[in-house]
Amino acid sequence: MKTVNIVGVPEHFNLPWHLCIENGEFEAESIDLQWKDIPEGTGKMCQMLRDGEADIAVILTEGIVKDILAGNPSKIVQIYVQSPLIWGIHVAAKSDFQTVKDLENKKVAISRIGSGSQLMAYVNAAEQGWEQDELKFEIINTIDGAVEALTNGTADYFMWERFMTKPLVDKGVFRRVGDCPTPWPSFVIAVRDEFLKKNTKAMEKILEIINKTTQDFAQIPHIDKTLAELFNQKKEDIREWLKLTQWSQKHLNEKAFTKIQNQLFDLGIIDKKSTFVETVKAL
């Protein structure tokens, strides 16, 4: 039995992995897939790949492209979710901020440096025509930290996946003033180079299993009810999310990679470019 350590955020996007583990599909192929939830998100997962604490990460595209460029010894082996991630722009429910325009030069809560919440703050600033150099950050680690920071005023706004944050909007903790979709596929599967080199066949089998599940995920009986209960969501919100989410079973090709990298460069998220072979490994 081959033990494989995989990490991802505790969100609805990753339920397919948990279903495959619970159904014993990896175990049937002599793979002991050990899943670990990482509520801190992309920046933390990048560090875990670097440190060898994780072999595989289901991770935001922009974050891992930036970190591989910065020396993370990993490769993107596949797109996991093709559709954009819709980032809600949230403020404290009782704050005076009414529109996204009100947030110029205000402090943004981010999970950590290099996280998706930080990188998308740059994307939003560019879309709004704000000076990116003027962005100010408050590191809050998790969504609970964001609640605390926005409530006590140490940060002014927080960007996080719209549907996962909606329960806090429904409860009157946050108010959403806008959305900012990613201009690229939201999630990819990244693997440490050392692990990939030694375990290519196992990695191929892992992808084969997860791809079979994501292909038919929306058709799983009562999946809306399951997701709603697991993630404290309303069924109508889950149904909307299922309609918007487009899973992928495809490699990231060179044309798509070049487009993503050029977008990241133009937005100032990266200051140099990498090559396709240094970033992506098709299995």
Buried (B, 14 or more C-beta within 10 A) or exposed (E): EBEBBBBBBBBBBBBBBBBBBEEEBBEEBEBEBBBEEBBBBBBBBBBBBBEEBBBBBBBBBBBBBBBBBEEBEBBBBBBBBBBBBBBBBBBBBEBEBEEBEBBEEBBBBBBBEBBBBBBBBBBBBBEEEBEBEEBEBBBBBBBEBBBBBBBEEEBBBBBBBBBBBBBBBEEEBBBBBBEBBBBBBBBBBBBBBEBBEEBBEBBEBBBEBBBBBBEEBBEBEEBBEBBBEEBEBBEEBBBBBBEEBBBBBBBBEBEBBEEBBEBBBEBEBBEEBBEBEEBBBBB
